[in-house]
Amino acid sequence: MNLGTEKTEITALELKKRLDAKEKLVLLDVREPHELEICKLDNAIHIPMGELATRVGELADHKTENIVVYCRSGGRSGNCANFLRQNGFQSVLNLEGGTLGWSADVDPSMPKY
């Protein structure tokens, strides 16, 4: 199922539902390396926002796949999601609220910072 081109964000609860349904999704974490030590979502690709423009080629195999980009609160990942769309990625969503939203709505044990 394609995430669609109209929608630009996904809530933590929607993402959890899709992950539970084993939907094929690419998770892209654009936070800094030290943030990964605090918390992270399983099976995510990590490319810090500041490196995305030079490392976007690493995502070439995922250009037609459903990608969910996330950061701490959704700001950086929103910019990165826009960048990916502008560079031909077909189905990219920003995780609304980032890891803070995930912690609040899905997994309260995930540390907030």
C-alpha positions as CSV (number, residue, x, y, z in Angstrom):
1,M,0.0,0.0,0.0
2,N,1.5,3.3,-1.0
3,L,1.4,5.9,1.7
4,G,0.3,8.4,-0.9
5,T,1.5,11.7,-2.2
6,E,-1.2,13.9,-0.7
7,K,-0.5,13.1,3.0
8,T,2.8,14.4,4.4
9,E,2.7,13.2,8.0
10,I,1.8,10.1,10.0
11,T,1.0,9.9,13.7
12,A,2.8,7.6,16.0
13,L,-0.4,5.5,16.5
14,E,-0.9,5.2,12.7
15,L,2.8,4.1,12.3
16,K,2.5,1.6,15.1
17,K,-0.6,0.1,13.5
18,R,1.2,-0.2,10.1
19,L,4.3,-1.7,11.8
20,D,2.1,-4.2,13.7
21,A,0.4,-5.2,10.4
22,K,3.9,-6.0,9.1
23,E,3.6,-3.3,6.3
24,K,6.8,-2.8,4.5
25,L,8.1,0.6,5.7
26,V,11.5,2.2,5.6
27,L,12.2,4.1,8.8
28,L,14.7,6.9,8.4
29,D,16.2,8.4,11.6
30,V,17.7,11.8,10.9
31,R,18.9,12.6,14.4
32,E,22.5,13.0,15.6
33,P,24.5,10.0,16.7
34,H,24.4,11.0,20.4
35,E,20.6,11.0,20.2
36,L,20.6,7.3,19.2
37,E,22.2,6.5,22.5
38,I,19.1,7.9,24.3
39,C,16.4,6.1,22.3
40,K,15.6,4.8,18.8
41,L,13.0,2.8,16.8
42,D,14.0,-0.7,15.7
43,N,15.3,-1.4,12.2
44,A,15.7,2.3,11.2
45,I,18.3,3.6,8.8
46,H,20.3,6.4,10.4
47,I,21.5,9.3,8.3
48,P,21.8,12.6,10.3
49,M,20.0,15.6,8.8
50,G,23.3,17.4,8.1
51,E,24.6,14.4,6.0
52,L,21.4,13.6,4.1
53,A,22.2,15.7,1.0
54,T,25.6,14.0,0.5
55,R,24.3,10.5,1.5
56,V,20.9,10.5,-0.3
57,G,22.4,7.9,-2.7
58,E,22.3,5.4,0.1
59,L,18.6,5.5,-0.1
60,A,18.3,5.0,-3.9
61,D,17.1,1.4,-3.5
62,H,14.1,2.8,-1.5
63,K,13.0,5.5,-3.9
64,T,9.7,3.8,-4.7
65,E,9.1,2.4,-1.2
66,N,7.2,3.8,1.7
67,I,9.5,5.9,3.9
68,V,8.8,7.4,7.3
69,V,11.3,10.0,8.5
70,Y,11.7,10.9,12.1
71,C,13.7,12.9,14.6
72,R,13.1,14.1,18.2
73,S,10.0,16.3,17.6
74,G,9.2,16.3,13.9
75,G,10.9,19.5,12.7
76,R,14.1,18.2,11.3
77,S,12.5,15.1,9.8
78,G,9.8,17.3,8.2
79,N,12.6,19.2,6.3
80,C,14.2,15.9,5.4
81,A,11.0,14.4,4.1
82,N,10.5,17.5,1.9
83,F,14.0,17.1,0.6
84,L,13.4,13.5,-0.3
85,R,10.2,14.3,-2.1
86,Q,11.9,17.0,-4.1
87,N,14.6,14.5,-5.0
88,G,12.2,12.0,-6.5
89,F,11.2,9.8,-3.6
90,Q,7.6,8.8,-4.2
91,S,6.1,8.1,-0.8
92,V,7.6,9.9,2.2
93,L,5.9,10.8,5.4
94,N,7.1,12.7,8.5
95,L,6.5,11.1,11.9
96,E,4.4,13.8,13.6
97,G,5.9,14.6,17.0
98,G,9.0,12.4,16.3
99,T,10.3,10.2,19.2
100,L,8.5,12.5,21.6
101,G,5.2,11.6,20.0
102,W,6.1,7.9,19.9
103,S,6.9,8.1,23.7
104,A,3.6,9.9,24.4
105,D,1.3,7.8,22.3
106,V,2.8,4.4,21.8
107,D,5.7,3.5,24.2
108,P,5.9,5.6,27.4
109,S,9.1,3.7,28.4
110,M,10.9,5.5,25.5
111,P,13.0,8.2,27.1
112,K,12.1,11.8,26.3
113,Y,14.9,14.4,26.0
